[in-house]
Amino acid sequence: MAVLPIRIIGDPVLRTVAEPVTEFGPGLRRLVADMLETMEDVDGAGLAAPQVGVSQRVFTYQMDGVRGHVVNPVLELSEEFQEDMVEGCLSIPGVAFPVRRRARAVVRGSDADGAPVEFEAEGLLARIAQHETDHLDGVLFPDRLEGEDRKAALRAIRSIDYRSQVDDTVGKRAPRIGSAFGAGRAAPGAAFGAGHRR
């Protein structure tokens, strides 16, 4: 297993709709294992394959000590919304805002061996599934914001010196990885993305 470099906003892979997985086997199992290790290393709640430069429909998650992954996820969302919660993103370090998400989701897909996966998620786990599935569709959480929050998020993104963020993170993490790693902790108080283990 390996800790993978995380792509940050501005990388085209984050705005590309990921391709469905059609080949299951050792390569996919290795990708999932590496994503789980990377997610654990950065203390994230979830990680989508495009965030590590792989344009395939795979995400990993961890909450309350439970870790898992879904290949080719399809979400069936409730009509009801949950209370807005602050989200951050490993690919947008230092930016966090309240995001509106559906209250519940039925998550269907496969595991890395092609076996069916299905589970019901509510609250935080439903939020994680929606956030990570958005990544697979080239959608980032600021796209979900409206009004002043959206304007503030875009201003914050424009003001961040991402080259400095990457250099600083690489310096701190050089013993673990050998290439640019664009992840960072979400802003203090952020409840999603990084820096907050559930």
Buried (B, 14 or more C-beta within 10 A) or exposed (E): EEBBBBBBBEBEBBBEEBEEBEEBEEEBBEBBBBBBBBBBBBBBBBBBBBBBEBBBBBBBBBBEEEEBBBBBBEBEBEEEEBEEBBBBBBBBBBBBBBBEBBBBBBBBBBBBEEEEBEEEBEBBBBBBBBBBBBBBBBBBBBEBBEEEBBEBBEEBBEEBEBEEBBEEBBEEBEEEBEEBBBBBBBBEEBBBBBBBEB
